[in-house]
Amino acid sequence: MKNSLIAAAILAAGLAPAAAVAQDAAAPAAETVAPTVGAKVFDPEGNEVGAVEAVAGDVVTVNTGVARAGLPTKAFAMREKGLTIGMTKAQLESAVMGAKAESGQAKEAAMVVDAPIKSSDGQVLGTIAKLEGEDVTMELANGDGATALFKKANIGLMPDGSLAIGMTAADFAQAIGGSAPAAPAEESPAAE
């Protein structure tokens, strides 16, 4: 059974994936359900998978004790024992761990010299100047040759494949005592 997964949840500065969204984990819908925090979650055979840790809109976070997964509300059905999903605990944990591994591999592949690093609001803060073990030296985009040092764990991979830190450009500029990089200028028509 192939599950379509998206690594989700960027922690404030670490950008560590904290959950995965399983798109194809739906159990046959018997009725519309509204999962609540603390409710136990079961597999199709009635075995416990975990418990609902959080509900945010249409995403329900299930904690198995080993992994956390954000599942769409449509993935749940109410059965004899309670909330049920179409995956066993082992399948869900395997899917989450697989998504984390894929995300980690993609992030590692993206971390190369001259790769841009963006803020959480999408502004390029600088480019990778040097990689040394777990350290990443970023040359700031302000053009004065200044650098900032990060741990790899503090740089995340955005859904579009770009590298980013968990700060806005303004927050980053304040943290380093400078000004935020200028937003890309729109080209104006040439004067005649």
N, C-alpha and C positions, 0 to 999 in steps of 0.2 A: 504494500500500500504506500504510494508515494504521497507525501504531504508537502504542500506548498507552504514555505515558511518565510517569514520576514523578521529579521532581528529588529527589535524595537527598544525603546526606552533609553534615552541618553541621560546619564547621571550628570549632575551639575558641572563638574570640572573633569570628571574621568571619562565620560562618554562610553562607559562600559555597557555592553548590551545586557539588559537585566531581564528581558523577556523575549519570547518569540510568539509570533501570531501564527497559529495553525489555521489555514483557510479551509482545508478539506477534512476537518475533524468532526464534521457534523454527524450526530446520531439522527436516525429518522425522526422527524419532528412529530410528536404525538399531539402537542399543544404548545402555545406560546408560553414561555417561562420567563420569569424575572428573577435571576439568581441574586442572592443576598450574601453579604460578607459573612463568613463563618460556615456557610452551608457546605456539607460534604458533597463530593462529586464522585460518581461511580462510572465504571466501564459497562459495556453492553451485557457482561456476564454478572453484574452486580458486585464486583470487587471494587473496593475503595481506591480511587486514583489520588485524591487529595482534597483540598478545601478551597473555597472561594476566598481569596485574599483581598481583592478589590474589585469594584465595578465602576468603570468610567465610560459613560455613554454606552456604546455597543460593544465594548471590550471588557471581558471578564477575566481577571487574573486568577489562575489556579496555581496553588503551591502544592507540589507533591512531597515536599520535604527535601528533595534533591534539586528540583528545578522549578522555575516559575514560567508559566506560559500564558500569554494573552490570547484568549479565544473569543471569536465573535459570539454574541448571544445566540445566534441561530445555530451554533454548534451544540446547544443543550436541548435536552428533552426531559420531561418529567416521567419517570418510570416508577415501578413498585418501590424501590429503595430510596428514590429521590432523584436529584439532578444527575443526568447521565450524558456522557459524551461517547463518541464512536471510536475511542482509542483506549487501550489498556494503559496502566501507569508506566510500564516499561516502554511502550511505543511513544508516549508523550515525552518522557524523559529523553529517549533516544533522539526524537525529532528536535527538541530544544538544544541538546548538546551538539547535534549535527549542524544546526543553524549557527550556533556560536562558533564552531570550528570553521565553517565556511566564511563567516564574517571576519574572523581573525586572520585567515589566510588572505582574504581580499585586502584587508588593511595592511598586512605585511607587504603584499605585492605593490600597494600604492605608495608605500614609504620609500621614496628614492630621492636622491639629491635633485634639487630644482623643482620638486613637486610643491605646488602651492598649498598653504594651510590657511583655512578660512575661519572666520568667527562664526558663532552660532547663527548670526543673522546674514551669513553669506558673503561677507566682505573679505577679500584676500588680505591677510595680515602680514604675510611674508612667504618665503620659500625655504625648503629644507636646504641648509648649507652643509650639514655634516650629520652622519649617523654613527654613533659609537656605542655598541652594546644596547642598553635600554635608554640611552640619552639621544635626544634629537635637538640639534641646534638649528634654529630658524633665523634667517636673515630677514630683518623687518622690511616691509615694503616702503618705508619712508625714504629710502635711498641714502641714508647717512651711514650705512654699513653696520648699524647696531644689530645685535643678536639677542635672542631669548632662548633659554634652555628649557626643554620639556622632557618629561619621561614619556616613553611610547604609550604607556597606559593612560596618559592624559590627553591623547589625541585619538579621535574616533573617526570612523568611516561613515559618511553621510549616505543617505539612500541613492544619491546621484553618483556615488563612487569617489567623491572628493574627501579630503582630509579636513577635519575641523576640531576646534577646541570648544569647550562648553561655556564660552563667554561671548557676549556681544562685542563688536568692535569698540564701542564706547567704554565698556567695562575693562577690556584689555588695555586700551590706551590709558585709562585711569590707573590701572594696576602697575603699568610700567612708567607712569609719570609723563606721558606724552599726549598726543592728540590722535583721534581716530583717523584711519586712512580715509581719504576723500572718496566719496561714492563715485562710481564711474560717470564721467561727464557725458551728457548727451551731445551728439554732434549737431551743430547748428548749421543752417544753410549758409553757404559762402556769400559774403556781401558782393553785390555787383557794382 
